[in-house]
């Protein structure tokens, strides 16, 4: 990496950590959100309500990705990053000050829905923008630099899960419901403002393009878009499931919630080091072959993870989640550079955003199915979905080889 690329990577890594922290807080606190903002007697229906807002946020991400992607492709990547952080900081502050259902009734979840939609729209270009900005520097192995940004998202998740672990450890459930749930959002707002300061140091890189030509070319790439949506569905499902683990694992495998938070933190620490190391070791390997092999291994790995988690051992929980995080890291650090390779410069941010956000949109509906699986105490179902997605992606990967 050149000195300028190192600086860009450093700034993107830190700011992505801050941005990821706040966005995933909602999923990690799904149990509390369902109680605070959905006052119903049936806890299953209440949880469905919380997960529905989680899914609703992803509905607008493809549109947000297209709009912000076009802005970034027309002009400056830095502008998109800074505007996004400012909006996210404001929404985090509002959420931290919000009254709950018991205080203002149905207005509470309505406000929460609006804020989640705004957050999701802005969040849609975080990783696509990072890989696009890195590729703008014409680095030989963009995956190496991007691996640090992926590690940054793990750092953000570590912050979120560790803070929630501390809250679970030192506050009672009643105290969390009274005031403790606001603490992570206040902290998130502070991180966003730090991110704004950091991102002012990113290169401006204004790019002048023919807007009409750009919009027409978006539709000509639909086949590649379809391929990469199926490929990115695997890490999208894994990431969403990981966010919901504090709700899922205690129900299916009898773990304490605080132990799940701690195990997630430890597994993400592993991910911080594993991701750049893996990217460095595989820089000169065929990326399609690596991803294909990873997807083939999903079936035996899923069986292994289910067996390990059924032992209800904290050590095995940590080991299982480290394996789980490794699959996410491999999928992300290989998948995004592949998109950069197959999408042209003038469409890079827009089309990468489209693939990334549509895959997460599709995956975001899966928690609604998972809720029923959890309620029936069936652990096999969550792994069966993963295997189906991986096997579906393999033939799509094969089709890319014809274009190399």
N, C-alpha and C positions, 0 to 999 in steps of 0.2 A: 504494500500500500504506500502511496505517496504521503507526504506530510499532510497535505490538504485533505486527502481521503481519510487519514487517521483522525483528524480533527472532526470532520463531518460524522464519522462513525461514532466517535465518543459522544458528541452532542445528541445524535439520534438515539443512542443507547440509553442515556440518562433520561431524556425527555419521554421516550417510549415507556420506560419503567414507571414514570410518574403518571402517564396517561392510562396505562393498563391497570394501575393500582385502583383508581377510582371506579373505572367502568365495571370491573368484576366484583366489586363490593356487593352490588345488588344480588348477584347469583349466590355468593357465599353466605349472604344473610337472608336467603329466601324463606327460611323458617320463621324468622322474626318479622319480615316484611308481610307475610301472610297473616300474622296475628295483628300487626299494627294497622294495616290498611284494608283488611277484609274481615269485617265483623260478622261471621256466620257460625252457626252451631256445628256444622260439619267440617272438621279439620281438613278432610280431603278436598272438599270444594274450595276451601280457603287457600290451600296450597296450589290448586289449579289456577285460581285467580292470580296469585303471585307469579306463577310460571307463564301465564298468558301475557302479562305485562312484559316479562322477559322476552317472549316471542315477538310481541308487538314491536319492540324496539328494533328487532332485526328486519321487520317488514319494510322499513323506510331506508335501510342501509344501502340497498342497490341504487335507489334514486339519489341518495346523498353522495354515494361513490361516483356516480356519473357526473353530477353537478360539480362537485369539488375536483373530480378528476379532470374535467374539461377546463376548469379554472387553472389547475396546475399545468395542464398541457398547453394551454394558450399562453400562460404567463409564468409566474414564479411558484416553485414548490414551497419556498419559505413562507410566502403569504398564506398559503393554505394551512401550513402547520401552526402559525401564530394565531390566525383567526380561530382555528379549531380549539386551541388551548384556552383562549379567552372565553369562548362560549362554554366550554366544559367547566371552567372555574366558576362561572356565574351559576350554572345549573347545580353544581355541587354545593354551593353556599345555600341556594334556595332549598334543596333537599334537606340539608342539615338543620334548617329552621322550620321545616314544615310541621303543621299540626297533623295529628293522626285521625283515623276514622272515628274514634270515640270522641274527638273534639269537634270535628266539623262534618262528620258523616261522609256521604258519597262524594263530596267535593275533593276529599283527600286522595282517593285513588285516581280521580280524573286528573288532578294536578300532577300526580306521579307519572301517569301515562304520558302526558304532554312533555314532561321533563325527560323521560326515558327516550321518547321519539327524537327530541332535539339532540340528546347525547349520542344516540345511535347514528344519526345522520352525520354528525361531525366526526365520530370515531371511525367512520367507514374508510378513510384514506390513510390511516396511521401507518400500517405496514406497507401497503402499496406505494405510498409516498416515500417511505424510507428506501425501498429497493430501487425506486425510480431515481431518486436523488443520488444514490450510490452509483447506479449505472451511468448517470450523467457525467460522472468523473472518468468514464472509460477505463475503469479498473479491469484487470485481466480476469480475476476470479471474484465476481461480485458476491458469491456465496460466502466467502470468508468474512467480508465486512458485514454482510447481512446477518451472519450468525451471531454477531455481538448484539445486534438490534433485537434478535429473538431472545438472546440471553437477558436483554433489558426488560422484555415483557415478563420473563420469569422472575426477575428481581422485583418488578412491580407486584406480581402475584404473591411473592414471598412477603413483601411488606403488608399486603392486605391480609393474608392468612395468619401471619404472625401477630398482627395487631388484634385480630379477632380471637386468636388463641389467648392473648393476654386479657382481653375483655371477658372471655368465658372463664378464665382462671380467677380473676380478682373481683368480678361482679356477679351478683346473683341474677337469675333469669328475670326477676322482677325489676331489678336495677337496670338491666339492659333494655327492657321494654320501656322503662320510664325515661331514661336519658342516654344510656350507654350506646345505643344504636346510632346516635348522632355523631359520636366521636370520630369514626372512620371517615365520614363525609367531610367534616371540618378539616381533618388532616389532608384529605384528598384535594380540597380547594387550595390549600397552601402549596402543595406539590405542583398543581397546575400553574400557579403564578411563577414558581421557580422555573417551570418548563418554558414559559413565555420568555423569560429573561435569557435562558439558554439558547432558544431557537432564533433569537435576534442575531446570533453569530453565524447562522447558516448562510451559505452563498445565495445570492439573489437569483442567479441563473435564469433571467427572463428569456423566454423562447417565443419568437414571433412566428406564427403559423397561419396558414389559410384556414379560417374557421369552417367554411363550407366544405372544403376537402376533408377536414378532420372528421366532421360529423358523418359524411358519406362513407368514409373508410371504416367507421365503427361497425357498420352492418355487414361489411364484406368479410369480417373475421369471425363470423358466428360459429363456424365449425371448431376453431381453436378454443373459443370461449366455452363451448359445450364440453370439450375435452377437459379443460382445466377446472371447470366447475365440479366435475365428477372426481377429479384428483384431489381437489381441496376439500371435498366433503369429508374425507377421512380425518384430517387434522381438525376440521371444524367441529365434527361430532365429538372427537376426543377432548377438545378444549371446553366445549359446553358441558360435557359430562363431568370434566374435572372441576369446573366451577360449582357444579351441583353436588359434588361428593360429600360436603358436610351434611347435606340433607339425605343423600342416598345411602352412604356406607353404614351409618348407625342403624338404619332400618333393615338393610339387607344382611349385614355381617356383624351386627351387635357391637360396634365400636362406639366409644364415647366421642361426642362432638369435638371436645377440646383435643383429643388424641388425633382426630382426623385433620384438624387445623395444623397441628404440629407436624404431622407426617407430610402434609402437603408442602409445608415450608421446607422441610428437610429434602424432599424429593426435588423441589425447585432449585435448591442450592446445588444439588447434583447437576441439574439441567444447565445452570449458569456456566459450569465448567465443561460439561460434556458437549454442549452445542458447538462452541468455537473449535474445540479439539476435533470433533467429528468432521466439521467443515474443512479444517486444515488437512486432515488425513485423506479426505476423499476429493480434494480439489481437482485432481486430474483424472478422476474416474468418470465413467459414463453415468450421468445423473438418472437417466431413464431406467437403467439396469438396477441402480441402487434402490430407487423407489419401487420398482416392480418386486424386487426381492423382499423389501420391507412389507409390502402389502400381502405377499404370499405367506409371510411368517405371522401375520395377524391372527390366523386361526389357532396355531399351537400356542402362541403367546396368550391369547384370550383364555384358553383352557387352563394354562398355568396360573394366570392371575386369579381366576375364579377359585382354583384350588388353594392358593396361598392365602387369599383373603378369608376363605372359610375357616381358617385355623384360628381366627380372632386373636392373633399375636401382633403386638405393636411393631416388633422388629420386621415381621413378614409384611405388615402393612406398609412400612417405609420402603422395603425392597420392592414390593409390588408397584408402588407409586413411582419409584425411580425408573423401573422398566417402562411404565406407562408414559412418563415424561420423555423418555428417550425416543419413543415412537413419534410423539408430537414434534420433538426437535428435528428428527430426521425428515419428517414430512414437510415441515415448514422451511428448513434450510435448503432442501432440495427443490421443493415445489415452486417457491417464489423465483429463484434464479432461472428455472426452466421457463417460466412465463416471460421473464425479461428477454430470454433468448429467442422465443418464438413470436413475440409481439414487437412491432417496429417502434422506433424512437418516437415518432409523432403520435402514437396511440398508447404508449407504455402505461402511463398512470391511469388513464381512463379505463382501459380494458383489464388491467390487473385489478383495479378496484371493482369492476363488474364481476369478475370471476370470484374474487375473494368474498364479496358481500352476498352474492347470490348463494354461494355454497353455505355461508353461515345462516342465511335466511332459511334455507331448506333444513339445515341441521337444527335450527332453533325450534322447529315444531316437534322435534323428537322428545324433549322433556315432557310434553303433554302425554305421549305414549308411555314414557318412562314412569310417570306418576302412577299409572294403573299397574305397571309391572311391580313397582315398589310396594303398592298397597296389597298386592297379591303375594308379596314376599318371594318373588321369582328373580333370582340373580342372573339366570341364564339369558334372559331377554336382552339385557343391556349389552352383553357381549355378542349376541347373535346379530344385533343391528350393526355393530362395528364390522363383523366379518362380512356381512352382505355388502356394505359400502366398499370395503377393500376389494372384494372379488369383482364388484361392478366396475371399479376404476382400472383394473389391470388391462382389459381389452382396449380401453381408451388410451392408456399409456402406449400400447403397442402401435396405435395408429400414428403417434408422433414420430416414430422411427422412419416412416416413409417420407417425412419432410426434412430430415437431416441432410 
